[in-house]
Amino acid sequence: MAAAEKTLQVVTLDELKLYARIDGDIDDATLTSCALSAEDTVSQILGFPLSEFEEEIPDIVRQTVFVLATRRYENRLGETLLKDAALARNLLVNYRDKKW
């Protein structure tokens, strides 16, 4: 793995494939890319990096990553990006950095 490559912080690829009901490995790179994008979106909405959760990442944060990643995988043309951001903001409102 190259130093510049990012790794998933919130969910594993296997967890995401189980959630999305995806068998096989043919789309692993695409699914991982969608999950990384979802984690970045969640981090931006929260106003802090996901690594700042001191203990376990809250279930709603993990669920939001699952939802965003699978929606991005299923809608690769990007038609849902604005709706997804609004959904994520609503789901994560209680965890957002209030200074942000």
C-alpha positions in Angstrom: 0.0 0.0 0.0 1.4 3.4 -1.0 2.0 6.0 1.7 -0.5 8.3 0.1 -3.4 5.7 0.2 -6.0 6.3 2.9 -7.5 3.5 4.9 -11.0 3.2 6.2 -11.5 4.4 9.8 -15.1 3.8 10.6 -16.1 0.6 8.8 -14.3 -2.3 7.2 -14.7 -3.3 3.6 -16.2 -6.6 4.8 -18.8 -4.9 7.0 -19.7 -2.6 4.2 -20.1 -5.5 1.7 -22.3 -7.3 4.2 -24.4 -4.1 4.8 -24.8 -3.6 1.0 -25.3 -7.3 0.3 -22.4 -7.4 -2.1 -20.8 -10.8 -2.9 -17.4 -11.1 -4.6 -14.4 -8.9 -4.9 -14.8 -7.3 -8.3 -16.0 -3.9 -7.0 -13.9 -3.7 -3.9 -11.9 -0.8 -5.1 -15.0 1.2 -6.1 -16.7 0.3 -2.8 -13.7 1.3 -0.8 -13.5 4.6 -2.7 -17.2 5.3 -1.9 -16.5 4.5 1.8 -13.5 6.8 2.0 -15.6 9.6 0.3 -18.4 8.9 2.9 -16.0 9.1 5.8 -14.6 12.4 4.4 -18.1 13.8 4.1 -19.0 12.7 7.7 -15.8 14.3 9.0 -16.5 17.6 7.2 -20.1 17.7 8.5 -18.9 16.9 12.0 -16.3 19.7 11.8 -13.5 17.4 13.1 -11.5 14.3 12.0 -13.1 11.0 12.8 -9.9 10.1 14.6 -10.8 12.5 17.4 -13.5 10.2 18.8 -11.6 9.1 21.9 -13.4 5.8 22.4 -15.8 3.9 20.2 -17.2 5.7 17.2 -21.0 6.3 17.9 -23.4 4.0 16.1 -25.1 6.9 14.3 -21.7 8.0 12.8 -21.0 4.4 11.6 -24.6 4.1 10.2 -24.2 7.4 8.3 -21.0 6.1 6.7 -22.7 2.9 5.7 -25.7 4.8 4.2 -23.6 7.3 2.3 -21.1 4.8 1.0 -23.8 2.4 -0.3 -25.8 5.2 -1.9 -22.7 6.5 -3.6 -21.9 3.0 -4.8 -25.4 2.5 -6.2 -25.7 6.0 -7.7 -22.2 6.5 -9.2 -23.4 9.3 -11.4 -23.7 11.5 -8.3 -27.4 12.5 -8.6 -27.9 12.0 -4.8 -24.9 13.9 -3.5 -26.8 17.0 -2.3 -29.6 14.9 -0.8 -27.0 12.7 0.9 -25.3 15.7 2.5 -28.5 17.0 3.8 -29.4 13.5 5.2 -26.0 13.2 6.9 -26.2 16.7 8.4 -29.6 15.7 10.0 -28.3 12.4 11.3 -25.1 13.9 12.8 -26.5 17.1 14.2 -25.9 16.1 17.9 -22.2 15.3 17.2 -21.3 18.4 15.2 -18.6 20.7 16.5 -20.7 23.6 17.8 -17.9 26.1 17.0 -18.1 25.2 13.3 
